[in-house]
Amino acid sequence: ARMFLRLLSDIQWRAAHPKWRRMTSSQRSTSTTAEPHPVSLPAQAQVVICGGGIMGTSVAYHLSKMGWKDIVLLEQGRLAAGTTRFCAGIVSTARPVSIELKMAHYSNRLYQQLEQETGVQTGYMKTGSISLAQTQDRLISLRRIASSLNVMGIPCEIISPKKALQLHPLINIHDLVGAMYVPEDALVSSANVSLALATAASRNGVQIHERTCVSHVTIQKGRVTGVETDRGRIQCEYFVNCAGQWAYELGHSGEEPVHIPLHACEHFYLLTHPVKEPLSSSLPTVVDPDGRIYIRNWQGGILSGGFEKNPKPLFTEGRNQLEIQNLQEDWDHFGPLLDALLRRMPGLEALQIMQLVNCPESFTPDMRCIMGESPTAQGYFVLAGMNSAGISYGGGAGKYLAEWIVNGYPSENVWPLDLKRFGTLQSSRTFLRHRVMEVMPLMCDLKVPRWDFQTGRQLRTSPLYDRLDAQGARWMEKHGFERVKYFVPPGNDLLDLDHSKTFYKPDWFDIVGSEVKCCKEAVCVIDMSSFTKFEISSTGDQALESLQYLFSNDLDVPVGHVVHTGMLNEKGGYENDCSIARLSKRSFFMISPTDQQVHCWAWLKSHLPDDSNLVLEDVTWKYTALNLIGPRAVDVLSELSYAPMTAEHFPSLFCKEMSVGYANGIRVMSITHTGEPGFVLYIPIEYALHVYNEVMNMGQKYGIRNAGYYALRSLRIEKFFAFWGQDLDAFTTPMECGREFQVKLDKGVPFLGQEALWEQKQNGVYKRFTMFILEDHDTDMDLWPWWGEPIFRNGRYVGKTTSSAYSYTLERHVCLGFVHHFDEKTGEELVVTTDFINQGEYEIDIAGQRFQAKAKLYPFSSLFTQRRRKDEVELSGYQRE
């Protein structure tokens, strides 16, 4: 008979702790039929958390640690009886994304002391982990991760195959080129960790009620007011959706849906009986990404699972289980992973298999977890979609979300994980089903610079999509919007370019170089329709007064002027980086980065006054944006509009409605977001094709050509323009990135973040945005920088790069990043001065190899192909990819 595995530790622990039965709401039972509830639900609470797995209990634990006591945690079944119960229990810090690495590192430290804190056995065992590399590219990827781990103080080393064999004698090393060893990675009992967190939370006053189903969350006037359950209503100020794979359904259960884009897939792992000589409990976990498997010791035998190339989505139609049961075994489906296991550890072939476990795991559209506040319902928070890394992220994710709820913001930049990075378009069940079938294999696939998802494409497109596609456009996707990377000239090998995956010089290098050259010497057209576009208007002065408070620059400018400005938070950090044109005395046109559409809308809605005379409208879909870049842009536009476009008639940072060809009402702005001369045309969508054709026809005699975002990226980085979401974030202020000119501290009206900026102006900053030009780097032979590379000053770590590109003007790689000043003895952060930047010798670490770099706080004047006024150079705007 098939044996069904249950993790019995939670049952044994509860039996040994009678107090637990008194502090929770129901008797435990293996039946799915709810027992009578001896403790009634409270009528109200400050916070209600739905979900008693690792995420829900972690949020409850950290909220209670921060002093909040009026908290209720609801679980529809038993605590830790969902996906948490089936978790493999591997705590790994080897993560390529910085915030995920920090969450995992915190989790590891938390779990290490949790048993001592609570008295609950968590099964914590520091075993270490070995990540194997079968190819040189995989080893490069591991070296990049190792560099990040080492500068964070996490022990890590790249080791030889022989050293890997010494650490784990069962590994077959014949096909390995190297490995990465992280000695402090650990194993835990996931269910017991969750129960320990719940125990600590309960002792701090959190009420925990099992066998209680949440039917929906009530929202009034855009704010959470309560929770409806099968046992009655609880009024609350905050609701936290930690419902795991059911988070999507719960988000859609109310009259006002909260979109949480995740989808479940079947996840398989096998358990074996102990070997004749039981494996040591301290043997390191083995991760073989090229074989798509992981292997850990388990009660003298092994636990091994993986991420197959052909995953099986489930519950697309929605389904509700009180407790997740073991799904049907599928040995044919697991076969390739079993073969990979036996190739890696041939000695296991005779080992007796106890069971093949099949359990659901939820995945997100971009392989990163989801946390944060809903853009449509204040007080509605989400923590879900862990992409099979729930136990690694659980402690850190719960900490950051608790900080977010209590303080209004977390202690780290979590934008890569923010729910608001998604829009409603990513919540289509068909989209999610297809995307997770791609995402799950990507968990093991090699990630090289500039890779793109292949599913869920052509969802949002410019009216020019087919026209550009026919001319050789190669596409990438941003916030669901198709954007051109570059254009393949006739005669190039399209297949090779489409499959160019390398950490070295890419095949598109010369193509992008020719586009950059055309931008500098003639004129190029870039379709930038994906930019977020809002209009803010009012019947009186409400629009101006509100925007003056929300933005750091002075928006009380003459009609037709364009202002580059930051939308800051109380700490002076960038919530948005944008350009605003004053269309009339009471109307403004705001241009923001593509992926700001949801976040910026939510920020504005929550900070603008509730006034029927003040109107905020998202007009992103109404306008196609064409960026004409280059010295001949003025000639093209002059001939098409029969109007003078020289600087005397159309100055820098100016906006005017014009006729272009037969089309009226074209908003023309004298900015390009690159530092090069030119204009952006915002064209009513019905005129887009006509205007594009007119521009291309007229531009033929001036050498016009299409260009893509890779060329634009190179141009903006060599001009030292910051990039929101990568260079700029909610923890970066204008003072720290040399953008004081975007701040008018004395504009006569107070604005959000003003006090923080005054303080920085008086006391100095603790990090400085710096430009680095690689000196001894061979573009043809050496690894290319990407982002996230450690920066060293005089041999000491001082920060990381945030973005990079090849400068075709300098013929060198340019990296942008922040430099910190740490006291050599205490590690305390000190003020970063201009002298500190200029007097250091710098190196950039690319996958373990350091390259000398020259640091600059201002762009090279030699980059500019013609003399232009200082204000035009400074204010030509930021790239908003």
N, C-alpha and C positions, 0 to 999 in steps of 0.2 A: 504494500500500500504506500502511496505517495505520502511522504512526511511533510507536514506544513510547519515551517519554522515560526516560532514566536520568540521574541526576545523576552525572556522571563524575568529579567532583572527588575523591571518596574513592578511586577506583581510581588516578587519577593520583598522588595524594599517597602512597598505599601503595607504588606502584612506585618512587617517589623516596626511600623510607625503608625500606631493607632490614632495618634493625633491628627494624621493626615485626613482620616475619615471624618473627623469633626470639623476641620477647617474648609472642607470642600462640600459640594452640595449633594452628592449622591453616593450610594454604595457602589463598589466596583463589581462588575459582572462581565463575563465573557459573552454574554448574550447581547444582541443589539437592541433588545427591548429595554427601555429606560425604566429604572426603579423609581419608586416614589422619592420626591425631593424633600429631605428634611429641613433644608434651609431655603427660605424664599429669596427671590431676587430683590435687591434694593430698588427703590423707586427711582433713584437718581444716582449719578456718579459723575466725576469729572472726566474720566476716561473709560471707555469700553473697548476692550481688545477682543477680536474674534479670531480664535485659533490657538490651540494649546500645544503646538509643536515647538521646535527650537526657536522660531522667529517670535511667536507670541510671548513665550515665556522669557525670552531675552529682553524684549521691549518692556515687559512688566518688571523684570528684575532691575533694569537700568532706570526706569522711571521712579521706582521706589528708592533706589540708591540716591537719586537726585532730590529726594524729599517729598515727592508726590505720593500720597497715601490713598486718595479716594479713587481707586482703580478697580475695575471689575474685568476679569478675564473669563471669556465664555468659550467652551469647547463642545462641539456637537456630539462627540463620542467620549473617549478617554484621553487624558493628557498623553502626548507623544505617541498616539496610536495611528497617526497618519503616515505621511511620507517619512517623517523623522524616525519612525520605528524601523524602517527598512534601510536607512542610510548606512553606507559602508563604514562610516566612522573615521574617515581619513581627514586629518587636519593638515592641510598643505598650504604653505606660504608662497610657493612658486607661482606667482601670478604676473602676467604681463602688464596689467593696468595698475597704476600706482595706488589708487584708492582701494582696489580689491586686495592688493598686497597688504596695505595697512589694516584693513578689516581682518584679514586672516591672521596677521601677526598679533593683533590685540586678542582675537579669539583664543589663540594658542596660550597666551599668557593668562587669560581669564580661566580657562579650563584647568590649567595647571594648579591653580590655588583653590578651585571651587570646592573640591572635596573637603579640604581643611576648613573652609568657611561654613559649609552646610552640614557636614557629616554624612553626606550621601556619596556613595562610591560611584565614581564616574568612569572608571576603567581607563583613566588617563595613563598612557605609556609613551614616553619619548623614544621613538624608534628611529627617527630620521627617514629620509626618502631618497631614492635614486631615480632620476629621470634619465632614460636612455636615449642615445642618438644613433640612428642607423645611417644617417647621411650627414655630410658636412653642413648643409643648410640647417638641419635640425640642431646641430651643435652650435651654430652661430646664434640661433634663436635662444638656446639655453645660456649661452654666454651673455646675451643681452639681459636676460632675467637675473643671472648671477651678479652682474654689475649693479643692478638696482638693489638686490638683497644686501650685498656687501656694504654699500654706502648707508643703508638703513641700520647697520649693525647686526644684521641677521647672518650668522655663520653660513657660508656656502662656498663650495669649491668645484671647479671643473676637474674631473678625474679621468684616468685612463680606463679602458675596459678591464684591465687586470686588477686595478684597484676596486672596481665595481664587483668583480668576482670575489675578492677578499671580503668585501662587506656582506655579500649575499652569495653563498657557495652554490646555490641552485641555478644561477643565471647562466645561460648559454651566451657567450660573448663573441662568437665567431663573426657576426655581421655588424658589430658595433664599432663606431669611430671615437666614442667618448661618452661621458655621462656627467650629470650634475648631482652633487651630493649636498643635501640640506640636513645636517645632523639634528636639528631641533624640531623637525616635523614630528607629528604625534598621531596616536590612535586613541579613540575614546568610544564609549558606549553612548551613542547619540541619544537614545531614549533616557538614559540616566542623567546625562548632562541637562536635558530639558527638565527633568524632574527636580534636579538640584537647583536650577534657576527658579523653578516654581516654588520650591521650599523656601528659598531665601526671600522671594517676593512676598510670599504669604506671611512670613515672620515680620516683614516690614509693613504689613497692613493690606496687601492686595487680596481681594476676594476672588476665589477661583470656583467656578461652577461648571461641572461637567454635565453631559447629557442635556445640553441647552443649545438649541438651534436658533441662529439669527435668520429671520426671514427677510428683513430689509432695514435700511437705515433711512430715517426721516430727515429731510432737508427742507428748510424754510428760508426763503430770501437768500439762497446761496450759502447757507451755513448749516452744519450738523446740529440737530436738536434732540435726537434720540435714536434708540434702537428698538425694533420690534422683534420679540423672540416667541418661541412656542410656549413660554412661561410668563409672558407679559412684557410690558414696555419698561425701558430704562431711559430716563432723560439723561442726556450727557452733552458735554461741550466738545469732546473729541472722540472720534472713532478710529480705530486702527484695524485695517484689514490685513490680517496675517493668515488668511484662509488657504494658503498654498495653492494647489491646483484648482481649488474652487473659488479663488479670488476673482476670477473673471466673472463667473456666474453671480457671485455676491455683489460685485460692482454694478451689474446690470439688473439687479432685482428690484431696485426702487423706481419711483416715477422719474427721478432725475439720475440717469445712469452715470457711473464713474467708469471710464474705460481703462482697463488694466490688461494690456496685451501680453498674454501668456497662453501656452497650450501644452497639454501633457503628451508625453511619449512613453511607451513601454521601455523600461530599463532592466537589463538582465545582469545577474551575477550568479556564480555558482559557489556552493559551500562544499567542502570535502570533510571526510572523517580525518582524524589525526593520522599522520604518517607513523611508521613503525617507531622511529625515533622522533618524537614530537618536536616540531620546529620551535626554536627559541622565540619567546614573546618579544624579544628586543630586535629581531631581524627587521631591517628597514623595509618600508613599503617600496615596491617597484612600480614605476610608471613607464610604460613603453608606448609613447604616442604614435610612433610609426607602425607599431603593431596594433594600435587602438585599444590597448588593455591596461588595467592596473591590477596589482597583486599585493595582498597583504596577508600576514599570518592571522589565523583565526582558530583559537582553541586547539593549537597543535597541528592544525591543518592549514588550509588557505581559503581565502575569499578572493575571487577574481571576477571582474566584470569589464565592461568596455563600452565603446560608442561606435556602433556598427555603421556601415555606409548606407544602409537601407532601413532607417528607423521606422517604427510603427506608431503613428499618432493614435490617440484614443480619446474618447469622451468629447469628440468634436461637437456632438449634438447636445452636450451638457448632461451631467449625471450626478447623483448625489449619493455618497456612501458615508455612513456614520464613521466607519473605520475601514481603512483600506485593507482589502484582503489580497492574498497572493494571487496574481493573475495567472492565466493558463501558461504552462510550460510550452516552449517552442524550441526544441533542440535543433531543428533545421535552421532556424533563424540565428541561433547562438553559435552554430557550427564554425563560422570563420573566426570568431573570437576564441573558441576553444582550440582551434588549430594554432592560432597565434600564441596562446598560452603554452601549448605543448612544445612549440618551437623555441620559446624563450626559456622554458623549464622542462626539458625532456624527461627529467627524473620523476616527474609527476604522473607519467603515463599510466602507471599501475595503481595510482591512488584511487580510492573508492569515493565516488561522488555521493554526497548526502542529499543535495537538492539543487535544482535550478530555480532561483528566485526571480520572479518577474513582477516588478512594482512600477507604478507611475512616477515620473519626474516631470516637473514643469520647466519649460524653456521659453525664452523671450526672443523677440525678433532680431536682437543684436548681440546675444550671448552675454549680456550684462544684466544683473538683477535690477529689480524695480523698487525704489523707495521714494518717499516724499509725500507732499500734500497734493490733493487733487486740484487741478486748475479750475474746476467748476464748483467745488463744494469746500468752503473753508472749514477746517477742523476734521476733514476726512483724510486720514493718512494711510499709506500702503507700504507693506514690506512683504514682497513675494517674488516668485520667479527666480529661483536660485541657480538654475542651470546645473543641477547635480553637485553644487558646492555649498549646500546649506549649512553643514556643520562647520566648514572652514570659515564662512562669513558670519555665522549666527551671532557670535558675541559682538563683533565690531559693528555689524549692521544694526543690531538692537541698540547699541550705544549711540550711534549717530542719529538714529531716528528719535530716540528719547531726548537727545539734545535739541533736535529740531522742534519737537513738541514743546519742550519747556522753555527754550531760549528764543525760539523763532528761527533758528538756523543751527546747523551742526558745526562741529569744530574743525572740519576739513571740507575741502571742495568736493562735493558729491555730484556735481553736474553730470558726469558720465553715467550715473545711476538714476538720475532724477526722472520721476514719472512724466514730467513735462517735456522730456525730450521726444515723446511720442505724441501724435495727434490721433484723432478718431479714426483716421484712415488705416492705422495699423491694427484696429480692433475687429476687422472683418474675420470671421471664423475661417473662411476659405483662405484668406491671406495667411493667417496664423498657422493653419494646418500645413500649407505648402512651405512656409518659411521654416518651421521647426524641423521639417524633414531635411532641410539644408543645414540648419544650425547644429543639430546633434552630431553629425559627422565632423563638422568644423571644430568641435571640441578638441579633436586630435589632429586635424589638418594643420599644416604649416602655415603660419600667418606671415606673409611678407608685406613690405610697404605697398600701399595703394591697392589692396585686394578689395573686391566688391562682391556683395551678395548677388546671386543670380535669380533668385525667386522673388515674387512680388514686385516685379519691375514694370515699367511703363504705366505706373499708376497715376502719377502727376506729370504732365508733360506740357512744354511750351507749345503754342500754336505752330511754331517753326520746327517741331521735332522731325517730321518726315522730310522736310526740306534739308535740314542739317544732316540727317542720317544718310540721305542719298549722296551727300558730299563727303562722306568718309568719317563722320563723327563717331568717336568712341565714347561711351557713356559711363558715368558713375551716378550714384544715387545719394541724395541728401534729403532727409526728412520726407522721403517718399517721392522727391522731385528728381527727374532725370536732368543731369547737367553734363555738358561736354568736357571731357578730359583734354582731348586734342583731336586733330583731324588727320587721318591717314592719307597722304598723297596717293594719287593713282600709281599703280605699279609696285607698291610695297606689299610684303607678305602679310596679309591681314591675320592669318591664323597665328603666326608667330607673335605678332603684337598683342593679340587678344590673350595669349597664354604666357606672356612675359612675366615670370615670377622670379624675382631675384633680390638679394640683399646688396647686389653690386650695381654697376651702371646699367640702367634699363634700356630696352630696345627703342623706346620712344625719345631718347635723349636728343637726337639730331632734329626730330620733328618739332619738339617743343622749342628747341633752340631757334629754328627758323621762324616760328611764330613770335617769339620774343624779339627777334631781329626786326621783323615787320612792324611790331608795336613801336619800336624805337625809331625806325627810319621812314615808315610810310603810314599805313593805317590798317587796323584790324577791327573785327567785329566779334564781340563775345556776347552770347545770349545769357543774360543774368536775371531771367524772369523769376527764378526761385526765391529771390530776396523777399523778406517779409515787408509788407507795405500797409501802414495804417493811416487813416485820416482822423484827425481830432478837430472838432469844430464846436462852436457855441453861438448862442444868440447875443451874448454880451462878451465880457472879458474873462469868462470862466475858463476857457481853453488856455489862454495865456497864463493866467494866474496858477492854474493847476500844473502846467508844464514847467513853469519857472520853479515850482517847488520840487518837482520830480527830477529835474535835469541840472547838471552842474554848470553848464555854460549859459550865457545870457541869450534867451530866445526873443527878447523884445527888440528885434531888429527890423529894418525896413522890409516891406513886402517884396518878395523875390529873392531874398538872401537865403543862403543855406548855411546851417550851423552844424558842425561836428561836435557831438557831446556824449557824455556818459550818463546813463540812468543808474544812480548809485543807491546803495543801501545805507543804513545808519553808520556802518563802519567805514564808509567811503568806497566800498568795493563795487565793481562793475556788475550790475544785474543785466545791463544791456549796453552795447556800444552802437551808436546810430548816427544818421544824418537826418536833420529836420529842415524842411523848406517851409518858409512862411508864404502860404498861397494868398492869404488876405489878412486883414486885421484880426479876423476871428476863425481862421482856418489854417491848419498845419498838416504837412505831408511827411510822414516818418518812414525812413528806410532802415531796416534792421537785418541782421544775419538770418539766413534761411531757417536754421533750427531754433530761432527765437520766437517762432510764430505762436506757440502755445504758452511758453514761459512769459514772454513780454506781454501778451494779452492778459494773462492772469495777474501779473504784477500791476499793470495799469488799472484793471478793473478793481483790484483790492485797494488801490491808493487814490484813485480819482473820487471826488465827492459824488454822492448819490444825487444828481441834479438832472432833471429831465431836459434842461436847456443845454446840457453838455453831451455831445455825441461822439462815441468812439466806434469806428467802423473798420473792419478788416477788408482791405481792397486788394489783397495779394493777387487774387484771381482776375481782377479787372484790368491789370496792366502787364504787358510784355515789356521787359527791359533790355535794350540793346546798348552795350558799352562800346563806343567808338574811341579807340585808343591809338594815339600816334600823332605826329606833327601834321599830317595831311588830313586829319579829321575835320579841321576847321574848313578846309577847302570843299570837302564832300558836303558838309552840312550847309555851307554858304550857298552852294549851287542848287541844293535841293529846296532850300527855304526862301531863296531870293532875299536873304537878309544878311547883313554883315555879322560875322561871328568872331571877329578879332577881339583881343583883350580890351580894346578901348570901348567896343560896343557891347561885349558880352564878357564881363570880368569873371575872375575866378570865384567859385562858390556862389554862383548865381543860378536862379531858376526862372524859366519863362515858358509860357505856353506859346507854341508856334505851329505853323503848318509845315509839314514835311511831305513833299510830293502832293498828292491829292488829299492827304489826311489832315484834319484839323485837331486841335486840342492835344497836341503832343507836348508833354512836360519835358523840357530839355534842361539838364543840369550840367554845369561846367565842372564836373568832377569825374574821376575814373577809378578811384580806389586803388590806384597803382603808383601815383606820383608822376605818371606820364601825362602829357597834354591830351585833351579830348573831352568827350561829353557822354553822358548817359541819357538815353531817350526812354521815357516812360510812355508807352504807346497803348491807347485803348485796344483791348484784345482783338476787336474786329478789324482793326487796321494793321495788325502786326505783319501779316504776310506781304501786304502792299508796301509798307515802309521798308521792310527788309529787302525786298526785291529792288526798290528804288535806290537804297543805299548801296547795294552790291553793284548795280548797273552803273551808277554814277561814279563809284569808286574804282572801277576798272582802270581808268587812266592814271590813278594815283597808286596803283599797286595793292589794292585792297585784298584781304584774305580773311577767312574765318580763323578764329583761335579759341582755345579752351582754357579751363581753370588751371591747368598745370602751368601755362605761360603766365597767367595772372598771379599765381602763387610765387613764381620766381621773381616777378617784378616787385611785388609788395614786400617780400622778405629782404631783397637787396636794398630797398628803401627804408628798411627798419620799421615797417608798419605792423602793428600788433594784430592778432587774430583772436576774436572773441571765442571763448569756449576752449581755447588751447593756451594762448598767451595771457588773455584777460579772463578773469573769473570773479566770483563774488568776494574773493579774498585779496584781490589786486586793486590798488587805488591808482588814480591818475598820477599822483606824486611818485609812485614807485616805478612807473613805466615811462617817465619823461613826457607826460602829456598835461603838464600844468596849464598849457595854453587853452585846454578845453575846460578849464575851471575859472569861473569868475566869482572869487570869494567876496568881492565887494560889489556885486551887481545890485545891491539895494534891497533884495528880498531873501529870506532864508530858504535854503534848499536841503533836501535829504542828504546826509553825509557831510554837511558843511563843518560841523564841529570836529569830526575826525580828521578832515583835511587841514583845518587850521592847526591842529595839534601836530600833524606830520610836518607842516611847513615850519613850525617853530622848533621841533625837536629832532627832525630828520626821519629817514625811513630805514627799515631793517632788511630791505631787499631792493635791488635795482635791476631793471630790465636792461639787458646788455646784448650787443651784437658781437658775434664771434666769426672771424674769417679763418678757416683752416689753412695752415701754412704749409705743412709737410704732407698733405693728403694727395694721393694719386687718384684722380677721378676714374681712371680706366681700370686700375688694379685693386684699389682698397675698397673696403666696405663703406657704404654710404651712411651718413647720419640720417636719422628719421625724426624722432623726438624722444624725450625721456633719457637722453644720454647724460651721465654724470659729468659735472664740470669741476675741474681741479684748479686751484690757484696756489702756486708755489708748493705743489704736491699735496695740498689739503682739499678735501671735498668742500665745495661751497654752494652747490645747487645743481639743477638739471636744466637741460635744454627743453624748450616748449614747442619749437617748430624749426624746420630747416628746409633749405632748397639750394639747388645749384644756381649760382649767379653767372649767367652767360656774359655779363659785362666784365666782372672781375676775373672770370675763369677760375673761380674758387667756390667751394661750398661755404654757405653762410648759415650759421645757427643762431637762433635767438633763445634767450633764457634768462633766468633770474639768478643773481649772485647775492649770497648771504655772507655775513661776517660773524663767524663763531669764535668766541674766546678760546684760545688754544688750551687753556687749563680747565676752565669750568664748562665749556660748551655753550655758554650763555650767548644769545644773539646780541650783537652790537650794531650801532648805526653804520650804514654803508655810505661812505663819502665818495666823491669823485676821485680823490687821491687814492683811496683804497682800490678802486677799479683800475685806474690807470697805472698803478705802480706794481701790479702783479704779473706773474708769468702764468699763462693759462694752458690747460690741456683739456681736450674733449675725449671722453672714453667711449669708443664705439666697440661694443661686444668684447671688452677686455683689452683692447688696443688703444693706447693714448696717442692723440695727435695734437701737436702744438697749434695754438690759436691766438690770434690778435684780437683783443677786446676793444670795442668802441661803444661810446655812449651816444654817438650821433652818426648818421650815415656818411659815407664817403662822398665828397663833393664831385669826385671824378665819375660817379655813377650817372650824373645828369648829362644828357647829350646837348642840352642848351641851357643858357642862363634864364632863370625864372625868378620872379619875386619871392622873397623869403616867406611871405605868408602863404603863397600858393604851394610852395614845397612843404611847409609845415602842416598845412591844413588840407592837404589833398586827400586825406581820409584813410580809414583803415580798411583792409580787406575783410570781408564778412562772409567767409565761406561757411 
